[in-house]
Amino acid sequence: MIEPAILICGHGSRDVEAISEFEALTAHIARHLPERQVAHGFLEFARPTISERLDDLRVAGVRDVHAVPGMLFAAGHAKNDIPSVLNDYAARHHGFSIFYGRELAVDLKLLAAAQERIKTAETFAGSSIPRAETLLVVVGRGTNDPDANSNVSKVTRMLWEGMGFGWAETCYSGVAQPLVGDALSRVVHLGYQRIIVFPYFLFTGVLVKRIYSIADEFALRHPEVEVVKAEYLNDHPLVIDCFLERLDEIPRGDNLMNCQLCKYREQIIGYEKDQGAPQIGHHHHVEGIGTDAEHQHGHDHHDHRHLDESDNND
């Protein structure tokens, strides 16, 4: 019996380094599953697109695909855009089946990986400032889905209480409030000796680099505070383990997203008009457009500016 192929579905990024990290994560997963074909595709800003990679798999004789979103939380990309591409493709190619897994979500493995990233940053900082005198700032991607945004707050709270920080704040790189600069300007008045800025992202990219730049600028304006930058999750072994778990869930039928507070299923305060919205993708005009052509294995594409929709993170 031939095992279903695996497709890791990324958002895509204009940042070549971000694409390289996503490709590296796919390679890690492939090494854990040598008996299966493992591939990746992007929603926008990079190639191969999800549809192009599905074409590759189908031409190679694959008839069954297990696809998972390469994203932390289920917002518009994981709930609408990627399923729309997958559903449209399956509808056009009879006899070709695609089973879609769930996002990484709030997971104990990811919390442990986040803890290690923060501990490493503390060690690298080298001073003896205790956690009781340290304020943790967790930065999420930021979306127009309040359920996904609230998950970042939950991660913050669990790290705060679990690691014993004096205080913690949640902020976002875009779309949702507060933004990074605003949050830092507010929390500096609380008087903590150290502020740790931790981007709760899977990969680098335009947004993560912007977060670090804002933290650097803030540190220059406030030399009285030690500002420490923690590394994003990237290819931490526990992140890889979490992806493998999501793939294991698909044949068991445990791959359902938690829709209890989904604005598309329920009337969420302030988002009542979104309930029942059709599952339609919104990225067709930027599929494959983004990073430089040499990195993308000979495909032609061009730079396209698209407000804050630029990273392999959700």
Residue pairs with C-beta under 8 A, 6 or more apart in sequence:
2 63
2 64
3 35
3 36
4 36
4 62
4 64
4 65
4 66
4 99
5 36
5 37
5 38
5 39
5 57
5 62
5 64
5 65
5 66
6 29
6 33
6 36
6 37
6 38
6 39
6 65
6 66
6 67
6 68
6 247
7 39
7 40
7 41
7 50
7 53
7 54
7 57
7 65
7 66
7 67
7 68
7 98
8 22
8 25
8 26
8 29
8 38
8 39
8 40
8 41
8 67
8 68
8 70
8 243
9 40
9 41
9 42
9 43
9 50
9 67
9 68
9 69
9 70
9 82
9 86
10 22
10 40
10 41
10 42
10 43
10 46
10 70
10 71
10 312
11 42
11 43
11 44
11 45
11 70
11 71
11 77
11 309
11 311
11 312
11 313
11 314
12 19
12 42
12 43
12 44
12 45
12 46
12 290
12 312
13 19
13 22
13 45
13 46
13 203
13 205
13 206
13 290
13 291
13 310
13 311
13 312
14 45
14 205
14 206
14 290
14 291
14 303
14 304
14 310
15 204
15 205
15 206
15 209
15 291
15 310
15 311
16 291
16 292
16 295
17 204
17 205
18 203
18 204
18 205
18 206
18 311
18 312
19 42
19 46
19 291
19 295
19 296
19 312
20 295
21 203
21 204
21 234
21 235
21 312
22 40
22 42
22 70
22 203
22 312
23 40
24 235
25 70
25 202
25 203
25 234
25 235
25 239
25 240
25 243
26 38
26 39
26 40
28 235
28 240
29 38
29 240
29 243
29 244
29 247
30 36
30 38
32 240
32 244
33 244
33 247
37 57
37 60
37 62
39 53
39 56
39 57
40 48
40 53
40 70
41 48
41 49
41 50
41 51
41 52
41 53
41 54
42 48
42 49
42 50
42 288
42 312
43 49
43 50
43 77
43 81
43 82
43 85
43 281
43 283
43 287
44 283
44 286
44 287
44 288
44 289
44 290
44 306
44 309
45 286
45 289
45 290
45 291
45 304
45 306
45 309
45 310
46 288
46 290
46 291
46 296
47 288
47 296
47 297
47 299
47 301
48 56
48 288
48 297
48 299
49 287
49 288
50 82
50 85
50 86
50 89
51 85
51 89
51 287
52 288
54 65
54 86
54 89
54 96
54 98
57 65
58 93
58 96
62 96
63 95
63 96
63 97
64 96
64 97
64 98
64 99
65 96
65 97
65 98
65 99
66 99
66 101
66 247
66 250
66 251
67 82
67 86
67 98
67 99
67 100
67 101
68 100
68 101
68 102
68 243
68 246
68 247
68 250
69 77
69 78
69 82
69 100
69 101
69 102
69 103
69 314
70 202
70 243
70 312
71 77
71 78
71 103
71 104
71 202
71 312
71 313
71 314
72 103
72 104
72 105
72 110
72 141
72 151
72 200
72 201
72 202
72 313
72 314
73 103
73 104
73 105
73 141
73 143
73 148
73 151
73 152
73 314
74 102
74 103
74 105
74 145
74 147
74 148
74 257
74 258
74 262
74 314
75 141
75 143
75 144
75 145
75 147
75 148
75 314
76 143
76 144
76 145
76 282
76 314
77 314
78 103
78 257
78 314
79 145
79 257
79 262
79 264
79 279
80 264
80 277
80 279
80 280
80 281
80 282
81 281
81 282
81 283
82 100
82 281
83 100
83 279
84 279
84 280
84 281
85 281
86 98
86 100
87 279
88 281
89 96
89 98
90 96
90 97
90 98
99 250
99 255
100 255
101 246
101 247
101 249
101 250
101 255
102 246
102 249
102 255
102 256
102 257
103 246
103 257
103 314
104 110
104 202
104 239
104 242
104 243
104 246
105 151
105 257
105 258
106 151
106 154
106 155
106 158
107 242
109 238
109 239
109 241
109 242
109 245
110 155
110 233
110 238
110 239
110 242
111 155
111 158
111 159
111 162
112 238
113 233
113 236
113 237
113 238
113 239
114 155
114 159
114 198
114 200
114 233
115 159
115 162
115 163
116 236
116 238
117 198
117 230
117 231
117 232
117 233
117 236
118 136
118 159
118 163
118 196
118 198
118 230
120 230
120 231
121 196
121 198
121 228
121 229
121 230
121 231
122 196
122 228
124 228
125 194
125 226
125 228
127 194
127 226
129 193
129 194
129 226
131 163
131 164
131 165
131 166
132 164
132 165
132 166
133 166
133 192
133 193
133 194
134 165
134 166
134 192
134 193
134 194
134 195
134 196
135 165
135 166
135 167
135 168
135 169
135 187
135 190
135 192
135 194
135 195
135 196
136 156
136 159
136 160
136 163
136 165
136 167
136 168
136 169
136 195
136 196
136 198
137 168
137 169
137 170
137 171
137 180
137 183
137 184
137 187
137 195
137 196
137 197
137 198
138 152
138 155
138 156
138 159
138 168
138 169
138 170
138 171
138 198
138 200
139 171
139 172
139 173
139 180
139 197
139 198
139 199
139 200
139 201
139 211
140 149
140 151
140 152
140 155
140 170
140 171
140 172
140 173
140 176
140 200
141 148
141 152
141 172
141 173
141 174
141 175
141 201
141 207
141 311
141 313
141 314
142 149
142 172
142 173
142 174
142 175
142 176
142 179
142 308
143 149
143 175
143 176
143 314
144 175
144 176
145 262
145 263
146 261
146 263
146 268
146 270
146 271
147 261
147 262
147 263
147 268
148 314
149 172
149 176
150 261
152 170
152 172
152 200
153 170
155 200
156 168
156 169
156 170
157 168
159 165
159 168
159 198
160 167
160 168
165 196
166 192
167 187
167 190
167 192
169 183
169 186
169 187
170 183
171 178
171 179
171 180
171 182
171 183
171 184
172 178
172 179
172 180
173 179
173 180
173 199
173 207
173 208
173 210
173 211
173 308
174 207
174 307
174 308
175 308
178 186
180 197
180 210
180 211
180 214
180 215
181 214
181 217
181 218
184 195
184 197
184 214
184 215
184 218
185 218
187 195
188 195
188 218
188 222
188 225
192 225
193 225
193 226
194 225
194 226
194 227
194 228
195 225
195 226
195 227
195 228
196 228
196 229
196 230
197 211
197 212
197 215
197 227
197 228
197 229
197 230
198 230
198 232
199 207
199 208
199 211
199 212
199 230
199 232
200 232
200 233
201 207
201 208
201 232
201 233
201 311
201 313
202 232
202 233
202 234
202 239
202 312
202 313
203 232
203 234
203 311
203 312
203 313
204 232
204 234
205 310
205 311
205 312
205 313
206 310
206 311
207 308
207 310
207 311
207 313
208 232
208 311
208 313
212 229
215 227
215 229
216 227
216 229
218 227
219 225
219 227
233 239
246 255
249 255
259 265
259 266
260 266
261 268
262 268
263 271
263 274
263 275
264 274
264 275
264 276
264 277
264 279
265 275
266 275
267 275
268 274
268 275
286 304
286 306
288 299
288 301
289 301
289 302
289 303
289 304
290 301
290 303
290 304
291 301
293 299
293 300
293 301
